[in-house]
Amino acid sequence: MRNYDLCVVGGGIVGISIAFGEVRRGKRVMVVDGARADRKASYANFGLVWAQGKGKGLPQYQALTQKSDDAWSDFALQIQDVSGVGFQFEKAGGLVFCLGEDEFEARKKHLSTLQETSPSEQDWEMLGRNETQHRAGDVSLGKEVVGASYCRRDGALNPLELVRSLNKAIERLGGDILREAPVTSIKKKIGGWHVATSTGPIECGEVVVAAGLGSKKIAEDLGFNLPIKADKGQILVTERRPVVMSLPASGIRQNQLGSFMIGATHEGDQNDRSTILSGAKLAQRAIRIIPDLEHVPIVRQWAGYRIITPDTYPVYLKPEKGLTFAVCHSGITLAAFHASDWLEDTKVFEQFSPDRFARSDKIGNQV
Ligand SMILES: Cc1cc2nc3c(=O)[nH]c(=O)nc-3n(C[C@H](O)[C@H](O)[C@H](O)COP(=O)(O)OP(=O)(O)OC[C@H]3O[C@@H](n4cnc5c(N)ncnc54)[C@H](O)[C@@H]3O)c2cc1C
């Protein structure tokens, strides 16, 4: 019988960030991941570490995002120190390009409104066209770009390498990872929990369910409702070009290898096929921002699924001692928070309880 202090169900970025933090603090940790065919947002995302513009209608989310963003540089060093695997993390700020005066004014209004409830001093500014061009780097911006918002907290990384690095770090610190072993049931027992997987049982003192979209069924089996659904997003990737873009932007970034990433659509819960229509919409806006992209070949296009709650913000639920659910969008951005010592912080569970959906119908906004 395998015996642990903590079993983390789900080996995506949320689960492995939590596992990394707990194993570093000395717990005996097992991560159990699901089937290869599961929907896995951690392998399909845009790789932004992003605070800018987030938190509409839920100031505690704004604060949480800023806190995670601020912890990211140390977090990145901690992971890389243990794993030796880099993931191209850069945090020099990020841009949101505005096409036309209407977009510029709307962006300014959105950020100004958010600032009124922000727990921290202003971390953003609106840039005119010349300053936007200057900060964007040696890339020629289209004539419709009138400016951009800039936030100093933002950054980007290679999400696949981040996952690889965290997995390696967990194992080097003595944690175990069981892959392709879906959890089939979780049952309470004296002094802890019995977790059944497709490759046999695990006994543990504590369970964290961070199984992305798979968390809903696990919660249902335990008698709890997790209000999450899938939101399909597509991304385009171009052939590599000399690196000219100095900062990542929401919707368009150039990675360190030179590929431009363009994304991401919001398409609700539907099939995972990549489509010409979505690709065309993404490409059209990208070309208006950077006209030189017009003739750059696309080498990849994919679709992934965000994990979305009714207001798009996280749900952290601890319905019983030793049992926690953690589901969210923006799991890359929130990874530094998830690795922190938050599992015993009752305030987090009050602030991000699903009970808030009974009180409010406000909709958030996410990258
Ligand atoms: C197109 C797109 C762009 C995005 N861009 C960004 C971005 O720029 N920045 C950002 O911060 N976030 C971004 N996100 C969101 C981010 O990718 C997700 O928030 C994050 O990956 C969620 O991680 P997760 O671990 O909760 O879920 P997942 O990555 O989906 O992992 C869940 C894991 O649980 C496992 N599982 C399921 N059921 C079971 C079971 N019964 N037993 C055991 N394991 C199980 C699955 O196999 C899977 O490995 C984006 C998402 C998409 C789709």
The ligand as an ORCA input file, in Angstrom:
! r2SCAN-3c Opt
* xyz 0 1
  C      -5.930     28.549    -25.155
  C      -5.545     28.789    -23.720
  C      -4.697     29.844    -23.394
  C      -4.336     30.054    -22.062
  N      -3.438     31.033    -21.771
  C      -3.031     31.215    -20.493
  C      -2.034     32.185    -20.192
  O      -1.487     32.838    -21.072
  N      -1.701     32.348    -18.892
  C      -2.287     31.635    -17.876
  O      -1.978     31.864    -16.712
  N      -3.205     30.675    -18.146
  C      -3.586     30.454    -19.423
  N      -4.491     29.480    -19.709
  C      -5.083     28.733    -18.609
  C      -4.175     27.647    -18.066
  O      -3.670     26.868    -19.118
  C      -4.983     26.795    -17.097
  O      -5.508     27.621    -16.077
  C      -4.159     25.715    -16.432
  O      -3.446     24.955    -17.374
  C      -5.071     24.801    -15.643
  O      -4.278     23.801    -15.083
  P      -4.942     22.570    -14.331
  O      -3.832     21.812    -13.727
  O      -6.044     23.044    -13.445
  O      -5.703     21.759    -15.472
  P      -5.155     20.818    -16.625
  O      -3.932     21.327    -17.236
  O      -6.321     20.601    -17.530
  O      -4.751     19.499    -15.890
  C      -5.709     18.698    -15.235
  C      -5.060     17.343    -15.072
  O      -5.930     16.540    -14.274
  C      -5.909     15.244    -14.808
  N      -7.124     14.529    -14.408
  C      -8.391     14.683    -14.836
  N      -9.195     13.793    -14.246
  C      -8.414     13.058    -13.420
  C      -8.659     11.949    -12.549
  N      -9.878     11.406    -12.396
  N      -7.603     11.416    -11.862
  C      -6.354     11.937    -11.993
  N      -6.078     12.985    -12.807
  C      -7.102     13.519    -13.511
  C      -5.809     15.428    -16.309
  O      -5.292     14.255    -16.939
  C      -4.872     16.619    -16.420
  O      -3.527     16.227    -16.563
  C      -4.859     29.224    -21.032
  C      -5.685     28.153    -21.371
  C      -6.023     27.930    -22.703
  C      -6.884     26.750    -23.041
*
